[in-house]
């Protein structure tokens, strides 16, 4: 995805962790740019996580708003380090529930 200015968080919701066992929770954070294009980012938390919430998932998503290519899926480990595991929208490892 090409870089767009003005990405903002417009919606977030919980989903089942797409990576499966070993992960406590996951959220989709929808980012929308000024032109109305949307990008869904999966934020997944490794177990046992000490803090999972839609607010923390949004905080993680904010870190990527200025990147040229937004990731599709990130994992937050138990030490709160963030790893990008899906760079391309439509990554087959990402299962998104559009709620």
VEXDOGU-732064 format. One record per residue: residue in three letters; chain; x, y, z of N, C-alpha, C, O in turn. Coordinates in nm, 2 decimals. Atoms other than C-alpha are relative to their C-alpha. Layout:
pt aa->ALA; ch->A; n.east->X; n.north->Y; n.up->Z; ca.east->X; ca.north->Y; ca.up->Z; c.east->X; c.north->Y; c.up->Z; o.east->X; o.north->Y; o.up->Z
...
end
This chain:
pt aa->UNK; ch->A; n.east->0.09; n.north->-0.12; n.up->0.00; ca.east->0.00; ca.north->0.00; ca.up->0.00; c.east->0.09; c.north->0.12; c.up->0.00; o.east->0.19; o.north->0.13; o.up->0.07
pt aa->UNK; ch->A; n.east->-0.08; n.north->-0.12; n.up->0.01; ca.east->0.14; ca.north->0.34; ca.up->-0.09; c.east->-0.04; c.north->0.09; c.up->0.12; o.east->-0.14; o.north->0.08; o.up->0.18
pt aa->UNK; ch->A; n.east->0.02; n.north->-0.09; n.up->-0.11; ca.east->0.18; ca.north->0.61; ca.up->0.17; c.east->-0.10; c.north->0.10; c.up->-0.03; o.east->-0.11; o.north->0.16; o.up->-0.13
pt aa->UNK; ch->A; n.east->0.10; n.north->-0.11; n.up->0.00; ca.east->-0.11; ca.north->0.84; ca.up->0.24; c.east->0.01; c.north->0.08; c.up->0.12; o.east->0.05; o.north->0.02; o.up->0.23
pt aa->UNK; ch->A; n.east->-0.01; n.north->-0.08; n.up->-0.12; ca.east->-0.12; ca.north->1.12; ca.up->0.48; c.east->-0.14; c.north->0.00; c.up->0.06; o.east->-0.24; o.north->-0.03; o.up->0.00
pt aa->UNK; ch->A; n.east->0.12; n.north->-0.02; n.up->-0.07; ca.east->-0.38; ca.north->1.17; ca.up->0.74; c.east->-0.07; c.north->-0.13; c.up->0.04; o.east->-0.19; o.north->-0.14; o.up->0.06
pt aa->UNK; ch->A; n.east->0.06; n.north->0.12; n.up->-0.05; ca.east->-0.43; ca.north->0.81; ca.up->0.86; c.east->-0.06; c.north->0.02; c.up->0.14; o.east->0.01; o.north->0.08; o.up->0.22
pt aa->UNK; ch->A; n.east->0.06; n.north->-0.01; n.up->-0.13; ca.east->-0.67; ca.north->0.80; ca.up->1.15; c.east->-0.07; c.north->-0.13; c.up->0.03; o.east->-0.11; o.north->-0.20; o.up->-0.06
pt aa->UNK; ch->A; n.east->0.07; n.north->0.12; n.up->-0.05; ca.east->-0.82; ca.north->0.53; ca.up->1.36; c.east->-0.15; c.north->0.02; c.up->0.00; o.east->-0.20; o.north->0.12; o.up->0.06
pt aa->UNK; ch->A; n.east->0.14; n.north->-0.03; n.up->0.01; ca.east->-1.19; ca.north->0.50; ca.up->1.27; c.east->-0.08; c.north->-0.11; c.up->0.07; o.east->-0.20; o.north->-0.09; o.up->0.10
pt aa->UNK; ch->A; n.east->0.07; n.north->0.10; n.up->-0.07; ca.east->-1.29; ca.north->0.17; ca.up->1.43; c.east->0.09; c.north->-0.11; c.up->0.04; o.east->0.20; o.north->-0.13; o.up->-0.02
pt aa->UNK; ch->A; n.east->-0.08; n.north->0.11; n.up->-0.05; ca.east->-1.15; ca.north->-0.12; ca.up->1.63; c.east->-0.10; c.north->-0.10; c.up->0.07; o.east->-0.20; o.north->-0.06; o.up->0.12
pt aa->UNK; ch->A; n.east->0.08; n.north->0.10; n.up->-0.06; ca.east->-1.29; ca.north->-0.45; ca.up->1.74; c.east->0.08; c.north->-0.13; c.up->0.03; o.east->0.18; o.north->-0.15; o.up->-0.04
pt aa->UNK; ch->A; n.east->-0.08; n.north->0.12; n.up->-0.03; ca.east->-1.18; ca.north->-0.78; ca.up->1.90; c.east->-0.03; c.north->-0.11; c.up->-0.10; o.east->-0.14; o.north->-0.12; o.up->-0.16
pt aa->UNK; ch->A; n.east->0.02; n.north->0.12; n.up->0.08; ca.east->-1.13; ca.north->-1.10; ca.up->1.70; c.east->0.07; c.north->-0.11; c.up->0.07; o.east->0.14; o.north->-0.09; o.up->0.17
pt aa->UNK; ch->A; n.east->-0.08; n.north->0.12; n.up->-0.05; ca.east->-1.01; ca.north->-1.45; ca.up->1.78; c.east->0.14; c.north->0.01; c.up->-0.05; o.east->0.16; o.north->0.05; o.up->-0.17
pt aa->UNK; ch->A; n.east->-0.14; n.north->-0.01; n.up->0.05; ca.east->-0.63; ca.north->-1.46; ca.up->1.76; c.east->0.02; c.north->-0.09; c.up->-0.12; o.east->0.01; o.north->-0.21; o.up->-0.11
pt aa->UNK; ch->A; n.east->-0.01; n.north->0.08; n.up->0.12; ca.east->-0.56; ca.north->-1.57; ca.up->1.41; c.east->0.12; c.north->-0.10; c.up->0.00; o.east->0.12; o.north->-0.19; o.up->-0.08
pt aa->UNK; ch->A; n.east->-0.12; n.north->0.09; n.up->-0.01; ca.east->-0.22; ca.north->-1.73; ca.up->1.50; c.east->-0.03; c.north->-0.12; c.up->0.08; o.east->0.04; o.north->-0.22; o.up->0.08
pt aa->UNK; ch->A; n.east->0.04; n.north->0.12; n.up->-0.07; ca.east->-0.40; ca.north->-1.96; ca.up->1.74; c.east->0.05; c.north->-0.01; c.up->0.14; o.east->0.07; o.north->0.09; o.up->0.21
pt aa->UNK; ch->A; n.east->-0.04; n.north->0.03; n.up->-0.13; ca.east->-0.28; ca.north->-2.12; ca.up->2.06; c.east->0.13; c.north->0.08; c.up->0.03; o.east->0.22; o.north->0.09; o.up->-0.06
pt aa->UNK; ch->A; n.east->-0.12; n.north->-0.08; n.up->-0.04; ca.east->-0.02; ca.north->-1.92; ca.up->2.25; c.east->-0.03; c.north->0.15; c.up->-0.01; o.east->0.06; o.north->0.23; o.up->0.02
pt aa->UNK; ch->A; n.east->0.03; n.north->-0.14; n.up->0.01; ca.east->-0.20; ca.north->-1.59; ca.up->2.19; c.east->-0.13; c.north->0.03; c.up->0.08; o.east->-0.23; o.north->-0.05; o.up->0.06
pt aa->UNK; ch->A; n.east->0.11; n.north->-0.03; n.up->-0.09; ca.east->-0.44; ca.north->-1.43; ca.up->2.44; c.east->-0.12; c.north->0.07; c.up->-0.07; o.east->-0.24; o.north->0.03; o.up->-0.06
pt aa->UNK; ch->A; n.east->0.10; n.north->-0.08; n.up->0.07; ca.east->-0.63; ca.north->-1.18; ca.up->2.22; c.east->0.05; c.north->0.07; c.up->-0.12; o.east->0.17; o.north->0.07; o.up->-0.14
pt aa->UNK; ch->A; n.east->-0.04; n.north->-0.07; n.up->0.12; ca.east->-0.63; ca.north->-0.99; ca.up->1.90; c.east->-0.11; c.north->0.10; c.up->-0.03; o.east->-0.23; o.north->0.09; o.up->0.01
pt aa->UNK; ch->A; n.east->0.10; n.north->-0.11; n.up->0.04; ca.east->-0.80; ca.north->-0.68; ca.up->1.76; c.east->0.03; c.north->0.04; c.up->-0.14; o.east->0.15; o.north->0.03; o.up->-0.19
pt aa->UNK; ch->A; n.east->-0.02; n.north->-0.06; n.up->0.13; ca.east->-0.85; ca.north->-0.53; ca.up->1.42; c.east->-0.01; c.north->0.15; c.up->0.03; o.east->-0.11; o.north->0.20; o.up->0.09
pt aa->UNK; ch->A; n.east->0.00; n.north->-0.14; n.up->-0.01; ca.east->-0.77; ca.north->-0.16; ca.up->1.41; c.east->-0.01; c.north->0.06; c.up->-0.14; o.east->0.07; o.north->0.03; o.up->-0.23
pt aa->UNK; ch->A; n.east->0.03; n.north->-0.05; n.up->0.14; ca.east->-0.92; ca.north->0.01; ca.up->1.10; c.east->0.06; c.north->0.15; c.up->-0.01; o.east->0.02; o.north->0.23; o.up->0.07
pt aa->UNK; ch->A; n.east->-0.06; n.north->-0.13; n.up->0.03; ca.east->-0.71; ca.north->0.31; ca.up->0.97; c.east->-0.06; c.north->0.05; c.up->-0.13; o.east->-0.07; o.north->-0.02; o.up->-0.23
pt aa->UNK; ch->A; n.east->0.06; n.north->-0.07; n.up->0.12; ca.east->-0.87; ca.north->0.55; ca.up->0.72; c.east->0.07; c.north->0.12; c.up->-0.03; o.east->0.10; o.north->0.20; o.up->0.06
pt aa->UNK; ch->A; n.east->-0.07; n.north->-0.12; n.up->0.04; ca.east->-0.69; ca.north->0.81; ca.up->0.52; c.east->-0.10; c.north->0.12; c.up->-0.04; o.east->-0.22; o.north->0.10; o.up->-0.04
pt aa->UNK; ch->A; n.east->0.09; n.north->-0.12; n.up->0.03; ca.east->-0.82; ca.north->1.16; ca.up->0.42; c.east->-0.08; c.north->-0.02; c.up->-0.13; o.east->-0.19; o.north->0.04; o.up->-0.14
pt aa->UNK; ch->A; n.east->0.07; n.north->0.03; n.up->0.13; ca.east->-0.93; ca.north->1.02; ca.up->0.08; c.east->-0.11; c.north->-0.11; c.up->0.03; o.east->-0.19; o.north->-0.14; o.up->-0.07
pt aa->UNK; ch->A; n.east->0.10; n.north->0.10; n.up->-0.03; ca.east->-1.15; ca.north->0.75; ca.up->0.26; c.east->0.05; c.north->-0.14; c.up->-0.02; o.east->-0.03; o.north->-0.23; o.up->0.00
pt aa->UNK; ch->A; n.east->-0.05; n.north->0.14; n.up->0.02; ca.east->-0.93; ca.north->0.45; ca.up->0.18; c.east->0.02; c.north->-0.06; c.up->0.14; o.east->0.07; o.north->0.01; o.up->0.23
pt aa->UNK; ch->A; n.east->-0.01; n.north->0.06; n.up->-0.13; ca.east->-0.93; ca.north->0.20; ca.up->0.47; c.east->0.11; c.north->-0.11; c.up->-0.01; o.east->0.13; o.north->-0.17; o.up->-0.11
pt aa->UNK; ch->A; n.east->-0.10; n.north->0.11; n.up->-0.02; ca.east->-0.66; ca.north->-0.04; ca.up->0.60; c.east->-0.02; c.north->-0.06; c.up->0.13; o.east->-0.03; o.north->0.01; o.up->0.23
pt aa->UNK; ch->A; n.east->0.02; n.north->0.08; n.up->-0.13; ca.east->-0.72; ca.north->-0.31; ca.up->0.86; c.east->0.13; c.north->-0.05; c.up->0.05; o.east->0.20; o.north->-0.13; o.up->-0.03
pt aa->UNK; ch->A; n.east->-0.12; n.north->0.06; n.up->-0.07; ca.east->-0.43; ca.north->-0.39; ca.up->1.10; c.east->-0.04; c.north->-0.09; c.up->0.11; o.east->-0.12; o.north->-0.06; o.up->0.19
pt aa->UNK; ch->A; n.east->0.02; n.north->0.09; n.up->-0.11; ca.east->-0.44; ca.north->-0.70; ca.up->1.31; c.east->0.11; c.north->0.02; c.up->0.10; o.east->0.22; o.north->0.01; o.up->0.07
pt aa->UNK; ch->A; n.east->-0.09; n.north->-0.01; n.up->-0.11; ca.east->-0.28; ca.north->-0.65; ca.up->1.65; c.east->-0.03; c.north->-0.11; c.up->0.09; o.east->-0.14; o.north->-0.13; o.up->0.15
pt aa->UNK; ch->A; n.east->0.02; n.north->0.13; n.up->-0.08; ca.east->-0.23; ca.north->-0.98; ca.up->1.83; c.east->0.10; c.north->0.00; c.up->0.12; o.east->0.21; o.north->0.05; o.up->0.11
pt aa->UNK; ch->A; n.east->-0.08; n.north->0.00; n.up->-0.12; ca.east->-0.10; ca.north->-1.03; ca.up->2.18; c.east->0.04; c.north->-0.14; c.up->0.04; o.east->-0.05; o.north->-0.23; o.up->0.06
pt aa->UNK; ch->A; n.east->-0.05; n.north->0.13; n.up->-0.04; ca.east->0.12; ca.north->-1.33; ca.up->2.28; c.east->-0.04; c.north->-0.02; c.up->0.15; o.east->-0.05; o.north->0.07; o.up->0.23
pt aa->UNK; ch->A; n.east->0.03; n.north->0.04; n.up->-0.14; ca.east->0.02; ca.north->-1.52; ca.up->2.60; c.east->0.12; c.north->-0.04; c.up->0.08; o.east->0.22; o.north->-0.08; o.up->0.01
pt aa->UNK; ch->A; n.east->0.11; n.north->-0.07; n.up->-0.08; ca.east->0.04; ca.north->-1.47; ca.up->2.88; c.east->0.03; c.north->0.15; c.up->0.00; o.east->0.13; o.north->0.20; o.up->0.04
pt aa->UNK; ch->A; n.east->-0.02; n.north->-0.15; n.up->0.01; ca.east->-0.01; ca.north->-1.10; ca.up->2.81; c.east->-0.04; c.north->0.06; c.up->0.13; o.east->-0.14; o.north->0.02; o.up->0.20
pt aa->UNK; ch->A; n.east->0.03; n.north->-0.07; n.up->-0.13; ca.east->-0.02; ca.north->-0.86; ca.up->3.10; c.east->-0.10; c.north->0.11; c.up->-0.03; o.east->-0.17; o.north->0.16; o.up->0.06
pt aa->UNK; ch->A; n.east->0.09; n.north->-0.11; n.up->0.04; ca.east->-0.22; ca.north->-0.59; ca.up->2.91; c.east->-0.05; c.north->-0.02; c.up->-0.14; o.east->0.03; o.north->-0.01; o.up->-0.23
pt aa->UNK; ch->A; n.east->0.06; n.north->0.00; n.up->0.13; ca.east->-0.46; ca.north->-0.64; ca.up->2.63; c.east->-0.13; c.north->0.08; c.up->0.01; o.east->-0.21; o.north->0.07; o.up->0.10
pt aa->UNK; ch->A; n.east->0.12; n.north->-0.08; n.up->0.01; ca.east->-0.72; ca.north->-0.39; ca.up->2.53; c.east->-0.01; c.north->0.06; c.up->-0.13; o.east->0.09; o.north->0.07; o.up->-0.20
pt aa->UNK; ch->A; n.east->0.01; n.north->-0.07; n.up->0.13; ca.east->-0.86; ca.north->-0.22; ca.up->2.23; c.east->0.08; c.north->0.13; c.up->0.00; o.east->0.13; o.north->0.17; o.up->-0.10
pt aa->UNK; ch->A; n.east->-0.08; n.north->-0.12; n.up->-0.01; ca.east->-0.70; ca.north->0.10; ca.up->2.36; c.east->0.15; c.north->-0.02; c.up->-0.03; o.east->0.21; o.north->0.06; o.up->-0.09
pt aa->UNK; ch->A; n.east->-0.14; n.north->0.03; n.up->0.02; ca.east->-0.36; ca.north->-0.06; ca.up->2.37; c.east->0.03; c.north->-0.04; c.up->-0.15; o.east->0.13; o.north->-0.01; o.up->-0.20
pt aa->UNK; ch->A; n.east->-0.01; n.north->0.03; n.up->0.14; ca.east->-0.41; ca.north->-0.21; ca.up->2.02; c.east->0.00; c.north->0.12; c.up->-0.08; o.east->0.08; o.north->0.13; o.up->-0.18
pt aa->UNK; ch->A; n.east->0.00; n.north->-0.13; n.up->0.08; ca.east->-0.49; ca.north->0.14; ca.up->1.89; c.east->0.13; c.north->0.07; c.up->0.02; o.east->0.19; o.north->0.13; o.up->-0.07
pt aa->UNK; ch->A; n.east->-0.13; n.north->-0.06; n.up->-0.02; ca.east->-0.17; ca.north->0.27; ca.up->2.06; c.east->0.11; c.north->-0.06; c.up->-0.08; o.east->0.19; o.north->0.01; o.up->-0.14
pt aa->UNK; ch->A; n.east->-0.10; n.north->0.07; n.up->0.08; ca.east->0.03; ca.north->0.01; ca.up->1.88; c.east->-0.02; c.north->0.04; c.up->-0.15; o.east->0.08; o.north->0.07; o.up->-0.22
pt aa->UNK; ch->A; n.east->0.03; n.north->-0.04; n.up->0.14; ca.east->-0.14; ca.north->0.10; ca.up->1.55; c.east->0.05; c.north->0.14; c.up->-0.03; o.east->0.10; o.north->0.17; o.up->-0.14
pt aa->UNK; ch->A; n.east->-0.05; n.north->-0.14; n.up->0.03; ca.east->-0.05; ca.north->0.47; ca.up->1.59; c.east->0.15; c.north->0.00; c.up->-0.03; o.east->0.19; o.north->0.09; o.up->-0.10
pt aa->UNK; ch->A; n.east->-0.15; n.north->0.00; n.up->0.03; ca.east->0.32; ca.north->0.37; ca.up->1.57; c.east->0.02; c.north->-0.01; c.up->-0.15; o.east->0.13; o.north->0.02; o.up->-0.20
pt aa->UNK; ch->A; n.east->-0.02; n.north->0.03; n.up->0.14; ca.east->0.27; ca.north->0.27; ca.up->1.21; c.east->-0.06; c.north->0.10; c.up->-0.10; o.east->-0.05; o.north->0.09; o.up->-0.22
pt aa->UNK; ch->A; n.east->0.07; n.north->-0.09; n.up->0.09; ca.east->0.06; ca.north->0.56; ca.up->1.07; c.east->0.08; c.north->0.08; c.up->-0.10; o.east->0.03; o.north->0.12; o.up->-0.20
pt aa->UNK; ch->A; n.east->-0.09; n.north->-0.08; n.up->0.09; ca.east->0.36; ca.north->0.74; ca.up->0.91; c.east->0.08; c.north->-0.09; c.up->-0.09; o.east->0.17; o.north->-0.04; o.up->-0.16
pt aa->UNK; ch->A; n.east->-0.08; n.north->0.09; n.up->0.09; ca.east->0.51; ca.north->0.43; ca.up->0.74; c.east->-0.05; c.north->0.01; c.up->-0.14; o.east->-0.17; o.north->0.03; o.up->-0.17
pt aa->UNK; ch->A; n.east->0.04; n.north->0.00; n.up->0.15; ca.east->0.52; ca.north->0.42; ca.up->0.36; c.east->-0.09; c.north->-0.12; c.up->-0.03; o.east->-0.18; o.north->-0.11; o.up->-0.11
pt aa->UNK; ch->A; n.east->0.08; n.north->0.12; n.up->0.02; ca.east->0.37; ca.north->0.06; ca.up->0.38; c.east->-0.05; c.north->-0.04; c.up->0.13; o.east->0.03; o.north->-0.08; o.up->0.22
pt aa->UNK; ch->A; n.east->0.06; n.north->0.05; n.up->-0.13; ca.east->0.13; ca.north->-0.02; ca.up->0.66; c.east->0.00; c.north->-0.15; c.up->0.01; o.east->-0.03; o.north->-0.22; o.up->-0.09
pt aa->UNK; ch->A; n.east->0.01; n.north->0.15; n.up->-0.02; ca.east->0.16; ca.north->-0.37; ca.up->0.80; c.east->-0.14; c.north->-0.05; c.up->0.00; o.east->-0.23; o.north->0.03; o.up->0.03
pt aa->UNK; ch->A; n.east->0.13; n.north->0.07; n.up->-0.01; ca.east->-0.13; ca.north->-0.61; ca.up->0.79; c.east->-0.02; c.north->-0.06; c.up->0.13; o.east->-0.14; o.north->-0.08; o.up->0.18
pt aa->UNK; ch->A; n.east->0.01; n.north->0.08; n.up->-0.12; ca.east->-0.05; ca.north->-0.80; ca.up->1.11; c.east->0.13; c.north->0.03; c.up->0.08; o.east->0.24; o.north->0.01; o.up->0.03
pt aa->UNK; ch->A; n.east->-0.11; n.north->-0.01; n.up->-0.09; ca.east->0.17; ca.north->-0.73; ca.up->1.41; c.east->-0.03; c.north->-0.08; c.up->0.13; o.east->-0.15; o.north->-0.11; o.up->0.16
pt aa->UNK; ch->A; n.east->0.01; n.north->0.07; n.up->-0.13; ca.east->0.23; ca.north->-0.93; ca.up->1.73; c.east->0.08; c.north->0.07; c.up->0.10; o.east->0.19; o.north->0.11; o.up->0.08
pt aa->UNK; ch->A; n.east->-0.06; n.north->-0.07; n.up->-0.12; ca.east->0.30; ca.north->-0.78; ca.up->2.07; c.east->0.04; c.north->-0.12; c.up->0.09; o.east->-0.05; o.north->-0.19; o.up->0.13
pt aa->UNK; ch->A; n.east->-0.04; n.north->0.12; n.up->-0.08; ca.east->0.51; ca.north->-1.03; ca.up->2.27; c.east->-0.02; c.north->0.04; c.up->0.15; o.east->-0.06; o.north->0.15; o.up->0.19
pt aa->UNK; ch->A; n.east->0.02; n.north->-0.01; n.up->-0.14; ca.east->0.51; ca.north->-1.07; ca.up->2.65; c.east->0.08; c.north->0.11; c.up->0.06; o.east->0.05; o.north->0.16; o.up->0.17
pt aa->UNK; ch->A; n.east->-0.08; n.north->-0.11; n.up->-0.05; ca.east->0.78; ca.north->-0.80; ca.up->2.69; c.east->-0.04; c.north->0.13; c.up->-0.07; o.east->0.02; o.north->0.23; o.up->-0.05
pt aa->UNK; ch->A; n.east->0.06; n.north->-0.11; n.up->0.07; ca.east->0.56; ca.north->-0.56; ca.up->2.48; c.east->0.08; c.north->0.05; c.up->-0.12; o.east->0.06; o.north->0.16; o.up->-0.17
pt aa->UNK; ch->A; n.east->-0.07; n.north->-0.03; n.up->0.13; ca.east->0.80; ca.north->-0.57; ca.up->2.18; c.east->-0.10; c.north->-0.03; c.up->-0.11; o.east->-0.17; o.north->-0.13; o.up->-0.10
pt aa->UNK; ch->A; n.east->0.10; n.north->0.02; n.up->0.11; ca.east->0.61; ca.north->-0.54; ca.up->1.85; c.east->0.08; c.north->-0.05; c.up->-0.12; o.east->0.18; o.north->0.00; o.up->-0.16
pt aa->UNK; ch->A; n.east->-0.06; n.north->0.06; n.up->0.12; ca.east->0.70; ca.north->-0.76; ca.up->1.55; c.east->-0.10; c.north->0.00; c.up->-0.11; o.east->-0.22; o.north->-0.04; o.up->-0.09
pt aa->UNK; ch->A; n.east->0.09; n.north->0.00; n.up->0.12; ca.east->0.55; ca.north->-0.71; ca.up->1.21; c.east->0.01; c.north->-0.14; c.up->-0.06; o.east->0.12; o.north->-0.19; o.up->-0.09
pt aa->UNK; ch->A; n.east->0.00; n.north->0.13; n.up->0.06; ca.east->0.45; ca.north->-1.05; ca.up->1.07; c.east->-0.08; c.north->-0.01; c.up->-0.13; o.east->-0.08; o.north->-0.11; o.up->-0.19
pt aa->UNK; ch->A; n.east->0.07; n.north->0.00; n.up->0.13; ca.east->0.23; ca.north->-0.95; ca.up->0.78; c.east->0.01; c.north->0.14; c.up->-0.06; o.east->-0.05; o.north->0.24; o.up->-0.01
pt aa->UNK; ch->A; n.east->-0.02; n.north->-0.13; n.up->0.07; ca.east->0.34; ca.north->-0.67; ca.up->0.54; c.east->-0.10; c.north->0.03; c.up->-0.10; o.east->-0.13; o.north->0.15; o.up->-0.13
pt aa->UNK; ch->A; n.east->0.09; n.north->-0.02; n.up->0.11; ca.east->0.09; ca.north->-0.72; ca.up->0.26; c.east->-0.14; c.north->-0.02; c.up->0.04; o.east->-0.18; o.north->-0.12; o.up->0.09
pt aa->UNK; ch->A; n.east->0.14; n.north->0.02; n.up->-0.02; ca.east->-0.28; ca.north->-0.66; ca.up->0.29; c.east->-0.05; c.north->-0.13; c.up->-0.07; o.east->-0.01; o.north->-0.15; o.up->-0.18
pt aa->UNK; ch->A; n.east->0.05; n.north->0.13; n.up->0.06; ca.east->-0.46; ca.north->-0.99; ca.up->0.23; c.east->0.10; c.north->-0.11; c.up->0.03; o.east->0.08; o.north->-0.22; o.up->-0.03
pt aa->UNK; ch->A; n.east->-0.10; n.north->0.11; n.up->-0.04; ca.east->-0.17; ca.north->-1.19; ca.up->0.39; c.east->-0.08; c.north->-0.12; c.up->0.04; o.east->-0.17; o.north->-0.11; o.up->0.12
pt aa->UNK; ch->A; n.east->0.08; n.north->0.12; n.up->-0.03; ca.east->-0.30; ca.north->-1.55; ca.up->0.41; c.east->0.01; c.north->-0.04; c.up->0.14; o.east->-0.08; o.north->-0.12; o.up->0.19
pt aa->UNK; ch->A; n.east->-0.01; n.north->0.03; n.up->-0.14; ca.east->-0.19; ca.north->-1.57; ca.up->0.77; c.east->-0.09; c.north->0.09; c.up->0.09; o.east->-0.11; o.north->0.07; o.up->0.21
pt aa->UNK; ch->A; n.east->0.09; n.north->-0.09; n.up->-0.08; ca.east->-0.44; ca.north->-1.29; ca.up->0.87; c.east->-0.14; c.north->-0.04; c.up->-0.03; o.east->-0.18; o.north->-0.04; o.up->-0.15
pt aa->UNK; ch->A; n.east->0.14; n.north->0.03; n.up->0.01; ca.east->-0.79; ca.north->-1.39; ca.up->0.93; c.east->-0.08; c.north->0.12; c.up->0.07; o.east->-0.07; o.north->0.13; o.up->0.19
pt aa->UNK; ch->A; n.east->0.07; n.north->-0.12; n.up->-0.05; ca.east->-1.01; ca.north->-1.08; ca.up->0.97; c.east->-0.15; c.north->-0.02; c.up->0.01; o.east->-0.21; o.north->-0.06; o.up->-0.09
pt aa->UNK; ch->A; n.east->0.15; n.north->0.00; n.up->-0.02; ca.east->-1.36; ca.north->-1.08; ca.up->1.11; c.east->-0.04; c.north->0.15; c.up->-0.01; o.east->-0.01; o.north->0.23; o.up->0.08
pt aa->UNK; ch->A; n.east->0.03; n.north->-0.14; n.up->0.03; ca.east->-1.51; ca.north->-0.76; ca.up->0.97; c.east->-0.12; c.north->0.04; c.up->0.09; o.east->-0.17; o.north->0.15; o.up->0.07
pt aa->UNK; ch->A; n.east->0.10; n.north->-0.04; n.up->-0.09; ca.east->-1.77; ca.north->-0.76; ca.up->1.25; c.east->-0.12; c.north->0.05; c.up->-0.05; o.east->-0.21; o.north->0.09; o.up->0.02
end
